[in-house]
Amino acid sequence: MTYSTEVSHTQSGTTNRDFSVTFPFLATTDLRVQLAGVTKSLNTDYTIVQSGANTVVNFNTAPANGATIRIFRDTDIDNLNHSFVAGSSIRSTDLNNNNTQLIYAAQEFGTLKTDNSVSFSLGDKGDLQINSSSDWQLQNNVVENANMADNSVGNNELIDGSITGGKLASLSITTAQIAANAVNADKLASNAVTSAKLADDAVTTAKIADDAVDPTKISQTNVAGYGFVPVGTIIWYAGNSAPTGYLKCNGDSIANGSGNTQGISANFSSLYAIVGGNLPDLRGEFIRALDDGRGIDGSRAIRSAQAMAFEAHTHTGATGTDGAHIHSGGTTNSQGDHSHTTNFYLGGDDDDGGNNSPAADGPGQTDGSTRPTTDTQGNHTHTVTVTTDDSAHTHNVSIASTGGTETRPRNVALLACIKY
């Protein structure tokens, strides 16, 4: 035979307060009501409304959506429904009610135990709430860690979202507890992975997606030891315009902060702190390393210019030494027609021993003498032999200048650029 001693309802919505009683009972005082496993009190939490054959449990406040409402019977058996005394009349209704009381109690007792050796009542039993023989509930917060076997709570026992950060002890989740590939980008809060969270050499080339690192991902800084190219670094570039992140070294002015130079708007304060208000002008210049105390090119400041100069020097020139020698082939100048005078003595003078043949006068002798002339020979020259000093000697040498407007080595023209 099928009988029922209870009924359960599930709240749908948030406004319904009435829930029907679908099983028989002797008195409304035998009815018990539970909401979400908690026994409620008559009048305080609900009332029982009867209209003809219909009985309804009316909650003072509508239960929450999805809440379980359990209505069950707990027939009073402390006293008989009707008592008879000697000589009293016996009505069939009273006898039936007494029998019904016993039957209901037996039905309810059968739902509370599985054998005939145990007797107990419904209600709060401390850690347990006994609703029927098949409905025993643990009270909230009664299961302690000491009562749980190791690893007894698995994924299937956890409600979604039940484990929050507050439930996890510090460092309780280690790498061994994390499944492979379980932590993806969706599980990481923004900016959660900092440099301090990365082990040395943890990010290898294989971990970086193609084209993932572009200039916007590279932090440029003037702090020593950081950044790929420090601010103020000068490079030589093979193009006609400066590459991204650089300015031409052409002497342009820059702002000590945000400004626009060479069509580029940026914060130039870091570069200003190094070079001042103007970029170095390296157009057409050769670069010389700063002496920095070595003593070769002293008294120079960083970025100072230096005019061109030659070190003082001399040039020595000499001809080869030939020793003693002569020069031949020289001639005297032509003198034109001329004559030469010659003195002779003619007569009986005994100076020549009486000889009347012509003879030249002696010195200072003029007696009987004549002065005939030689024949003219016309315009002519005389060969002259010149004898030099027989010692070695040198000749002075004059060296003519050559070259252009400057002194320079072989070179290639490139564009000087500075990092900002």
Disulfide bonds with the S-S distance in Angstrom:
none
